[in-house]
C-alpha cells in the first residue's frame, strides 16, 4: 500500500460486537500469525474481553469511517508474568493486517495516547509487546517508550518486553 493512501486522522469509538468480530477475523502472516485467534473461541473472547466495559476496548476508524485498528486501555493489555506494579495505563491493540509494515503504528499509538489522556488522565503509559514483534517495538520507541522489563509469559512461554513512557 502506498504511504499516500494511509489514513492521517483517527476516530475512536466504543467497541461493538460487529467490530470485534471483524478485528478478530484479521489474519496475519508468520510470525505475526501469533495474533490470529481461534475461530471456535470468538464468542467467549468477544463477551469476556472485547465487550467487557472494564477492559475499555475501542475501534479505530479512518477518515472514511473504515475500521483500521482497535485499542484496549487497562488490565486486558497485560500479559501474565510481567511486573505491572508501576502506576501506568496499559495500552494494547491491533492494526488491520494490510496496513502493517507501512509506518502507521506510531501514528496510531500517538492518537491512542491523545485519546487516553482525555479519557483516563494517566500518569504514564505502558505497552507489553511480544519480543519477536520488532515492528511494534520500533513503533513504541518512535513515540518515546523505553523498554523496562523482559519476561516470559506464564501462560504461553513466549518472551515479552514491557515498555513505558510518561503521559
N, C-alpha and C positions, 0 to 999 in steps of 0.2 A: 504494500500500500504506500502510495506517495505521501510524504510528510505534509504536503499541502492539503491533503484530504483528511488529516487528523483533526479531531474536534479541538476547539480552543476554549470553550466555556462548558460548564457542567452544572447540572441541576440534581440536587439530592432530594429524593422522595422516600417516605417510609416504604419498606419492603412489602410487596403484595405477594400472594401465592403465585400469580402468573409470572411475575418477575423472578421469584425464587426458582420456579420450575425451569424457566429459560436459562438462568445462570447455572443451575445445576446440570443442565444438558450440554453445556460447553465442553468440548473435548480438546485436550492439549496433546501435543506431540511429546514423545520422550525427550528429556527426562521429566518434563513438566506434566506428564500423564499422572504423576503422583497426586495431582489436584483433581483428577477425574473422579466422579462419585459413582458408586454402585447404584444402578437404577432401581434395584429392589429395596433400597433404603431411603429413597427420596421422601416419601410421606413422613417418615419419622424425623428425618433431618429438617424438613420444612417446618413441621409442627414444633419440634423441640429447640431449634436454633433460629432459623431464618425468620419465623413469625413470632418468636418469643420476645415480647416487649423488653424484657430485662437485658437482651443482648444487643439492642439498638442496631438492627440491620437496615441499611438504606440502599436503594437502587440509585445508580448514577446514569443520567441521561445526557446526551449531547444536544446541540442546538436544534436538531430535527426531532427531538424527543425520542431518540432511539436508545435503547438500553445498551450501555457500553461497559459498565462495571458495576460492582457492588462493594459496599464497605460495611464493616461492623465496628462498633465502638464499645469496648468493655471486655468483660470476662471471656466471652467466646473467642476472642482473638488470642487467647493464651494457649500454650501448649504444655501439657503435663510434664513436669520435670524441671521447668525453668523457675528461677527465683523472681517472683513478682511482688516483693515486699516494698519496693520504692513506690512513692506516690506518683502515679502516672496513668494516663488514659491509654489503654491498649487499643491499637487500631490494626485491622486486618482487612483483607478484601481480595478481589479478583478482577482481572481485566479480560474482556472478551478475547478469545484466542487470536483472531485475525488482527487485533490491534497490538499484540505483544511484540516486543523487539523493535519498536519504532521510536522509542524515546518518550512515549506518552506517560509512562509510570510516574516520573517526578511531577508532572502537571497534575495528575490525579491525586497524588499524595498531598501536594500543596493545597489543592482545592478541598480535600478532606480535612486538612488541618484548619483551614479557614472556617469550614463548616463546624468542626468540633469546638473551636474556640467560642463561637457564638452559641452553640447548643449545650456544651458541657463545662466550659470555663476550666480546662485542665491546667495544672502546674507544669506538666511535662507530657510528652508523648512517648509511647513505647511500641515497637513493632517486633514481632518474632518471625524470623524468616528461615526456611529450610536452608541448611548450609550449601547444598548444591545449587540453589537458586541465585546465581550470581547477578542475574538481571535485576531481581528485586533488591538485592543488597546494594547494587550500584545506585538504583533509584532512591533508596533510603539515604545513602551517603550524599547524593546530589542535593538533597533538601535539608542537610545538616544533622542527620542522625549519626551516631557513633556506636560501634559495637561495644557492649559492656559485659556480655557473658556468652559462653558457648556451653551447650549441654546436649545430652542425649535424651530424646523424648521417651518417657517411661512406657507409653502405650505402643510405640512403633519401633523403637531403637534407632530412629532417624536423628542425625545430628542437626541442631538448630543454633541460630545466633539471635540474641536479643540486642536490639538497637534502641537507643534513647536519644532524646533531644528536648531542650526546653521548649515550652509552649510559646 
